[in-house]
Amino acid sequence: MSLTIRSKVLLLSFTLFSIPYVGYEYIREMETYLRNNLEDALREAARTHASVLNGRVELFNRSLVDTLSEESLLFAHSFKNPIKLDGVVDEWTDYLEQAEYYADKHILKNQGIYDPNSLSFRHILGKYRQYLYALFIIKDQRLIYRDARALRLDRSDHIQIMMQQPDEMFGRYLIAPSNSGWVNAYKVDNFMGDLTSVIEPRIHGMWLEQTDGYLLEIRIPLNMIGDKLGFAIADVDDVETREVKTLIGTSAIHNIDTLGNVFIPSPDIEQIMQGLGTTTGRRIWVLDKQHRVLSRTGDLRQNIPLHPLNKLYTFLLPPASENFRDDQAGVSHLGGEEVNRALLGEPMTRWRSTSDDQAVIVSAAHPIWVGDQVMGAVVVEETSNSIQTVQRQAIASLFNRTIVLFLIVTIMLLLFSNWLSFRLRNLRNQAEKAIDSNGRVNVSHIDCSASDEIGDLARSFSSILDKLQHYNIYLASMASRLSHELRTPLAVVRSSLENLEQEPIAEDSNESQIYIERAKAGIHRLNTIITRLSEATRLEQALQHAEKEIFDLVEVISSCVAGYRLIYPDNIFRCDILHAPLMMEGSPDLIAQMLDKLVANAVDFAEKDTPIRIQLSREKNMARLEIINRGALLPIEMQERLFESMVSVRSQPSSKKEPHLGLGLYIVRLIVDYHEGIVRAQNNREASGAVFSIWLPMLLHSQN
């Protein structure tokens, strides 16, 4: 099936899609560069943050206790938002996985056989600004509240709090509610306090009863807490005796020496980190030598807006997922090879995948120096989602622009192809109308003034139509010319025969002999016409089988001119022939025949007593032959048609009464074409007459 121009142009426009493909491959190759750039940015950020903390030993004194017991250590997470004391754990969700579980290994007192369902709890601490928040999720099969009429506070389920205060004094507090709801702590001298104990309004929270126990949220000002802190949960199951059956604590709380240490990230470090500013999608950790988290700012997740037509590019690059599992979001200790190397004094960068393989995290760690000692490390983390985002945005932008460009170019190409098709159809219609059903040329000119290829084609059609019109005229005139040339001898023969019929036949009749001679002359004339008509055909056939040879054109022309002086004694010949040889390849006989035709033509048209000049010269690698005569000028409109078959400018028959069919110059053109030359006819510029010029190619060695 053939395709139209519009279809071909449309198919060609699809090559524009190679632009986004090349861009896509280039963007993928740039991933290595983007990864290196991200590593450099994180290393520089880690170095900058570490340099701010270098030498600040006071920021680490409280934390760097090498003899800490990790089992009794309480770690306070840094919260980004305040905790609402309402008994709902939504604010704690991100940290619940870090909650410590306390059961049989943490029993301080127990009567009978221990049952985890009777008493166990999960506990987590968090810090926000100037407050410490504590969450207790207690499993207790039987919940017994304090009797409002009782004098003692330890005769019900309760929580004991003991801390070392900043002034190194010991503080003991107890929370024993009489019902579910808002609670306050009592400051007691021992954990057998009575109702005369003083309420501590700064320690308060929410006690919320649940199906399998209760939940407790409390808040304590940081300025009340020193370096040590402990909690214990007391369970009372017997309503009659109200004796504490089981006591489970975060550490032994009997004296200050047995209390566990509390690790509260330094607010000074957090203020410094926050003062340096945060970058969206980047998280910064400050660690001490024990890998404990002193400060954490920023978040790995970032809200990346979807690019328009985002779904169309999913098959090229997977979208950056922000729904990955961040296992280290709330950890109190941070590990990893890069952290270990940084705490040894050597910066390092590491790439790792999240546990759900939804994202890749790159982290850069840099040591914090105090003198020549490493006091901690700064770890800067970021996901590779930014690289994917840059790639997707670049590809999306590239494809969007390509689509717009493709649509614009396609529309322009379609419009151009329609305009081109219209012009071609118009040219076709004009060409079809130029020639009628009988093959006659009606119009020899096609209107088109454009300077492009279609304009050239239209002008070529006009030239072809003009030549066809001339050829039609030639064919039409050939019939009249043949009829004219044939009618005269036929009339002579017919009239002679008619006269012979009327005259008595006698052997010595002179008149009969005259009629016979006239009849013979007419037959001869008819024979001459037929001979000349077949001469051109025989020459065309001979040219197809003629063999070329190398000959000297000067020698051929010189010998021919010598013969013309004998053949035409009444004419004057002047020759200007080059004396050096002009070697060419062809047929010397055909060249002589060509010159015979041109000289015969010049003799017929030359004025009496005027010379016929024959000139032979060389122009570069061509031999130039000119035959010049004085006489009538050539008609301007006939100069280009003289070398066509049966075209003649003779208005009257020659003195020899021979027919002229206009085949002589046609034979000249055939011979010149055979030798790959050029023939021209024009009027003489110096005097009245005609000049016939012929250029014939010479062999290259003949130019030397």
Order of alpha helices (4+ residues) and beta strands (2+ residues): alpha-alpha-alpha-beta-beta-beta-beta-beta-beta-beta-beta-beta-beta-beta-beta-beta-alpha-beta-beta-alpha-beta-beta-beta-alpha-alpha-alpha-beta-alpha-beta-beta-alpha-beta-beta-alpha-beta-beta
